[in-house]
């Protein structure tokens, strides 16, 4: 079994920030830094005790709004398609 190496605190916090706030995939961040994905998931799990940050909240709100808009468009399209078939 290989010897584990410590990741510098600033690198760790930068990886967590990029994943949480910029949406960088965990697999990509792990590959870029030569660490295992489960290590990053562990870091994310340890920090998941409180409420989301404002940037996370705003990102999720934007995603939700975009999804609701898309669902609305698809609902209208489905309705038009059904009316044409009738």
Backbone as a ProteinNet text record, in pm:
[ID]
protein_1_A
[PRIMARY]
XXXXXXXXXXXXXXXXXXXXXXXXXXXXXXXXXXXXXXXXXXXXXXXXXXXXXXXXXXXXXXXXXXXXXXXXXXXXXXXXXXXXXX
[TERTIARY]
85.3	0	90.2	59.8	140.7	120.8	222.4	214.3	124.2	29.3	-62.5	13.4	-17.3	43.8	-63.7	-24.6	-119.2	-133.6	-255	-284.5	-280.2	-210.9	-202	-341.8	-361.6	-493.1	-547.8	-460.8	-509.9	-553.3	-483.6	-522.1	-654.5	-667.6	-791.3	-909.3	-894.5	-1005.1	-1036.8	-934.9	-958.5	-1035.7	-1001.2	-1072.5	-1218.2	-1241.6	-1378.5	-1457.2	-1395.2	-1462.6	-1498.7	-1405.6	-1431	-1545	-1548.5	-1654.9	-1789.7	-1791.7	-1918	-1969.5	-1881.5	-1927.1	-1919.3	-1821.7	-1805.9	-1864.4	-1901.4	-1961.4	-1862.1	-1733.7	-1633.1	-1662.7	-1670.4	-1696.6	-1586.4	-1625.5	-1530.2	-1424.4	-1466.4	-1371.4	-1264.8	-1305	-1210.4	-1112	-1163.1	-1076	-978.8	-1026.9	-940.8	-830.5	-866.6	-768.9	-664.3	-709	-617.8	-515	-553.1	-465.3	-402.4	-433.8	-374.3	-417.4	-543.8	-596.8	-721.4	-763.5	-879.1	-1009.2	-1110.2	-1240.7	-1299.6	-1283.6	-1343.3	-1283.6	-1158.6	-1097.1	-1175.2	-1206.1	-1281.2	-1422.3	-1487.2	-1621.9	-1619.5	-1513.4	-1499.2	-1490.1	-1410.1	-1398.6	-1533.9	-1605	-1735.4	-1834.1	-1830.1	-1920.2	-1894.4	-1766.8	-1733.1	-1782.9	-1789.8	-1832.8	-1982.2	-2055.7	-2197.5	-2287.9	-2241.5	-2319.3	-2420.9	-2389.5	-2477.2	-2556.1	-2608.8	-2685.9	-2591.9	-2645	-2559.7	-2511.3	-2399.5	-2351.7	-2446.6	-2436.9	-2524	-2497.2	-2371.1	-2341.3	-2402.6	-2398.3	-2462.9	-2613.9	-2671	-2814.7	-2855.3	-2782.4	-2815.4	-2797.5	-2691.5	-2670.3	-2786.2	-2828.1	-2939.3	-3070.4	-3090.2	-3211.4	-3215.2	-3100.2	-3094	-3121.8	-3063.7	-3087.4	-3234.5	-3295.6	-3437.6	-3523.4	-3494.8	-3572.1	-3559.5	-3439.2	-3417.8	-3493.4	-3490.9	-3564.1	-3714.5	-3766.4	-3909	-3947.2	-3860	-3885.8	-3890.1	-3795.4	-3792.2	-3913.7	-3954.7	-4074.3	-4196.4	-4204.7	-4316.5	-4318.3	-4203.3	-4194.5	-4233.2	-4183.6	-4215.4	-4363.2	-4423.8	-4566.2	-4648.8	-4612.1	-4681.9	-4664.5	-4543.7	-4518.6	-4599.8	-4605.9	-4682.7	-4831.1	-4878.8	-5018.9	-5052.3	-4967.1	-4987.6	-4986.2	-4893.6	-4882.9	-5008.9	-5061.2	-5182	-5302.3	-5312.9	-5424.1	-5419	-5300	-5285.5	-5329	-5307.8	-5343.7	-5493.5	-5561.9	-5704.6	-5789.2
-116.9	0	123.5	220.5	340.6	435.5	517.5	616.4	731.8	767	877.5	1009.5	1101.8	1234.2	1336.5	1436.5	1539.8	1644.5	1690.3	1796.8	1928.1	2027.6	2158.3	2215.1	2281	2335	2430	2513.1	2607.1	2535	2427.4	2348.7	2278.7	2220.8	2153.3	2250.1	2368	2464.2	2513	2524.9	2565.8	2458.6	2332	2222.2	2221.5	2232.9	2233.3	2351.1	2468.7	2587.8	2566.3	2514.7	2494.7	2396.4	2289.3	2189.1	2247.8	2314.8	2364.8	2489	2582.8	2711.1	2722.2	2656	2665.5	2545.3	2442.5	2324.6	2233.8	2244.1	2156.7	2013.6	1917	1778.4	1725.5	1645.5	1588.4	1507.6	1430.5	1348.6	1435.4	1548.9	1640.4	1698	1746	1803.9	1699.4	1577.4	1470.1	1439.3	1430	1402	1512.7	1637.2	1751.7	1755.1	1706.5	1715	1581.1	1476.8	1346.3	1284	1306.9	1246.9	1167.2	1083.5	997.7	1074.7	1042.3	1108.7	1094.2	977	956.9	1051.2	1093.2	1190.8	1321.6	1367.8	1493.2	1477.6	1363.7	1342	1343.8	1290.7	1294.7	1437.3	1519.7	1661.1	1729.5	1702.9	1766.9	1722.3	1595.8	1543.4	1605.2	1627.2	1687.6	1831.2	1899.6	2038.6	2055.8	1945.2	1952.5	1957.3	2016.8	2016.9	2129.5	2243.7	2359.2	2389.4	2507.8	2554.5	2582.9	2583.2	2613.5	2758.1	2783.6	2921.3	2998.9	3131.7	3212.8	3184.9	3163.3	3134.9	3001.1	2900.1	2771.9	2790.4	2866.1	2890.9	2959.8	3062.8	3135.6	3048.8	2965	2875	2776.8	2718.8	2623.9	2691.2	2813.9	2888.2	2912.8	2951.7	2973.4	2844.5	2733.5	2604.3	2566.9	2587.3	2556.5	2639.3	2769.6	2857.9	2814.9	2776.8	2732.1	2601.5	2510.4	2384.8	2408.8	2498.1	2529.9	2590.8	2676.4	2735.6	2626.9	2534.6	2425.9	2335.4	2304.3	2221.8	2292.7	2422.8	2499.3	2492.8	2510.4	2502.5	2364	2260	2123.8	2092.6	2145.4	2125	2189.3	2310.6	2379.4	2301.2	2256.5	2180.2	2051.1	1981.2	1857.1	1885	1994.1	2031.4	2061.4	2134.3	2168.2	2042.6	1952	1827.4	1742.4	1735.3	1656.6	1716.6	1848.9	1915	1889.8	1885.4	1860.3	1717.6	1622.8	1483	1458.6	1543.6	1524	1561.1
0	0	0	-88.3	-101.2	14.5	36.6	144.5	101.2	185.6	155.7	168.5	80.3	91.7	125.3	200.8	242.6	133.3	117.2	22.4	100.5	47.6	113.7	135.2	247.1	284.1	178.7	118.6	18.1	-109.2	-143.9	-261.9	-234.8	-116.2	-77	-82.3	-24.5	-23.7	-165.1	-249.8	-388.2	-464	-442.4	-507.6	-463.7	-333	-280.6	-338	-341.8	-396.4	-543.4	-622.4	-765.5	-788	-707.8	-722.5	-681.1	-565.1	-511.2	-582.6	-611.8	-664.1	-815.7	-875.8	-1021	-1093.8	-1018.6	-1080.7	-1151.4	-1117.1	-1176.6	-1131.3	-1224.6	-1183.9	-1092.1	-993.8	-898.7	-973.8	-1073.8	-1150.7	-1216.9	-1270.4	-1335.9	-1234.6	-1122	-1018.8	-965.9	-944.8	-894.5	-994.7	-1121.1	-1225.8	-1236	-1230.7	-1242.1	-1128.5	-1010.3	-894	-856.2	-932.5	-905.2	-774.1	-737.2	-614.6	-648.3	-556.6	-581.7	-558.9	-639.5	-628	-488.1	-426.6	-293.8	-189.5	-210.9	-120.2	-124.9	-245.6	-261.3	-206.6	-235	-180.8	-27.6	31.1	176.6	228.2	159.4	198.4	188.7	79.5	59.2	166.7	204.4	306.5	442.7	475.1	604.5	613.3	501.4	502	482	477.7	443.7	566	673	796.6	803.1	743.7	757.9	631.9	630.4	515.4	398.5	276.7	161.5	165.8	97.9	88.3	-1.9	2.9	-83.2	-230.1	-266.7	-407.2	-448.7	-359.5	-390.7	-403.2	-309.7	-311.9	-442.6	-480.6	-603.5	-727.4	-729	-842.9	-854.2	-741	-742.4	-782.7	-738.1	-774.6	-925.5	-982.8	-1127.6	-1203.7	-1155.7	-1220	-1212	-1095.3	-1078.4	-1172.6	-1179.8	-1267.8	-1413.1	-1455.8	-1593.2	-1620	-1523.5	-1539.4	-1546.6	-1463.6	-1468.4	-1602.6	-1656.3	-1787.9	-1895	-1889.8	-1988.2	-1977.2	-1852.9	-1833	-1890.9	-1870.6	-1926.7	-2078.8	-2141.3	-2287.2	-2337.5	-2270.9	-2312.8	-2294.1	-2189	-2165.1	-2276	-2315	-2424.1	-2554.1	-2583.1	-2705.9	-2707.7	-2594.5	-2586.1	-2606.7	-2551.1	-2564.8	-2710.3	-2777.9	-2919.7	-3004.1	-2975.4	-3050.3	-3033	-2911.2	-2885.3	-2957.4	-2961.7	-3028.5	-3177.7	-3236.2	-3380.2	-3414.3	-3324.6	-3348.9	-3334.3	-3259.1	-3231.7	-3349.4
[MASK]
++++++++++++++++++++++++++++++++++++++++++++++++++++++++++++++++++++++++++++++++++++++

